[in-house]
Amino acid sequence: MQKALQLLPHENMIYLGDSARLPYGNKSASQIVQATLECASFLAKQNIKLLVIACFTASVYALEALEKTLSIPVVGVIQSALEE
């Protein structure tokens, strides 16, 4: 997040950590997708322009569902790792 703040100093940033449902690693795929969609829905109501999924597990299971559901760009950590 620090790097994003440096690159985009005039943008507002919201960080949401789903500590209530951690760890995601012991959840089923459907539970992870549901939890991630709930978090994204909350953030979408904040009029965000871009959603970055910084959790590897959420990126694996929910990225596609988020891309289909949201009308904004969604970036997951898997994409970043594969592009480098």
N, C-alpha and C positions, 0 to 999 in steps of 0.2 A: 504494500500500500504506500510505503514511503516513496518508492520510485514513481508511482503514479501521481502522487502529490507534487513531486518535483517536475514531472513532465507536463502536468495539467494544473498549474497553480491557481487558475481562476475557476476551476470546477469544484463543485461541492461533492464530497465523497461520503458515502454511508457504508459502514462496516456492520455486517450482521453475522454473528457467530452463534450457531445453533447449539449452545452448550446444554440445553435441556434434553436433547436427544442423543448426545454423544455417548459412546463412539458409534459412528455409522457402520464400522466394519463388522459388527455382529448383527446387523439388521438385514432383513430380506430385501431383494431388489425393489419390490413394490413399496415397502416401508420407506426406503431411501427416496424413491421417486416422489411419493406423497409428501414427505417432509420437505424436500427441496422445492416442490411446487408451492407448498404453503409459504415458505420463506420468500420465494420469488413473487408470489402474489402480494405479500405485504410490501415488498420493495417496489413493485410496479405501482402501487397506490401512492408511493412517494414521488412519482413522475420521474423515475430514473431514465437515463438515456442509453445506458449500457449495463449489462449484468456480467460480472466476472465471477465464475465459480472457482474458488481457490481450493476447494476440497477435491482431492483426487477421486475418492469414492463417489461423491455426488456427481462429478464429471463423467465417470464411467457409466453410471446407471441413469442419470437424469438429464444429461445434456440434450439429447435428442428430443425428449418431451418438452423441455424448456424452449428449445428453438421452435417447436411446433405451436406452443402455447402463447409465447410472448411476441409482441410486435416490435421489439427492440433487439439489437444484436446481443448475442450471448456468447461468451468466451469461457472455455473451460481449461483447466490446467493440462489436460491431455493434448489439446490443440497446440498450446505453447510448446510443450515438450517435443511434439512431433515436427514442428516447423523449424526447430533449431538444428 
